Structure formats: structure tokens, C-alpha cells
Amino acid sequence: MKKEFTVYGITIENISIIFGAFLIIWGLMVTLISDSQSFTSLIPTLLGIPITILSIFAKKYTNKKKILMHFVVLLGIFVFLGGLDIFRGLFNGNIFSNSWADSSKIMMLVLGFLFTILCVKSFIFNKKNTKENKNI
């Protein structure tokens, strides 16, 4: 049995680093391209920074990996929850009145959900792996 959860050979810590870096770049690019004067356009960046940092620390400090990755998935859930705001515009009938903001919300909704699912699968894998190692 595999010792570590991977997706296409990429560990969850590396997926987290990629996800966090993507959020950072996305928030900065949307802010610059849209010439946004709103601080809220940087929300993906503000969530991506701690995800990236904590994921790097999880790789470096393996003895603290479990707690660090729990914080990472919590931030991933916040990304998903932030994306749920797209439904407010949908119900108010003004969806895509600000295409950049709504695009960011959809991105956060979809990727935050997928990232959270991967993290949960990783936790389940590690829990099963730990139980099997104790039984040996």
C-alpha cells in the first residue's frame, strides 16, 4: 500500500502549494487587470498566502504536518464558502454585473470545493494507513 496520498503523483502538500500560489496570482491579476479599487478583489490572494505558507511548512516540518494541513483545509473551506456569494448575485438578478468579481466567486466556489474534497480524501487515506500500520 502507498505511504502517502497523491493525485497524479503529486502530494497533497504540493497540491496545496499550487492551489495557494494560484489563488495569490489570481487575486493579484484580477485586481490589476480590472483596475479594481476594491479590497475584496484581493480575497483570493489573502487566502492563498497562508495556504501556501502553511503547506510549505507542512513539507518542511513533517512532525507538525497534521496540524498544519488541518489549518490548510480550513482555509480551503473558507475559499469555498467565499465562492458561495455567487448565489447572492444569482438570486438578486445581477449576476455578472461585475464580471471580474463573479468570475472570482465561481473560481473560489469550484476550486475551493475540489480542494476541500482532495484534502478530505487525503485525511481518510492517512487515517486508514495509520490504522493498517498499527495492525501490523
Buried (B, 14 or more C-beta within 10 A) or exposed (E): EEEEBBEEEBBBBBBBBBBBBBBBEBBBBBBEEBEBEEEBBBBBBBBBBBBBBBBBBBBEEEEEBEEBBBBBBBBBBBBBBBBEBBEEBEEEEEBEEBEBBBBBBBBBBEBBBBBBEBBEEBBEBBEEBEEEEEEE
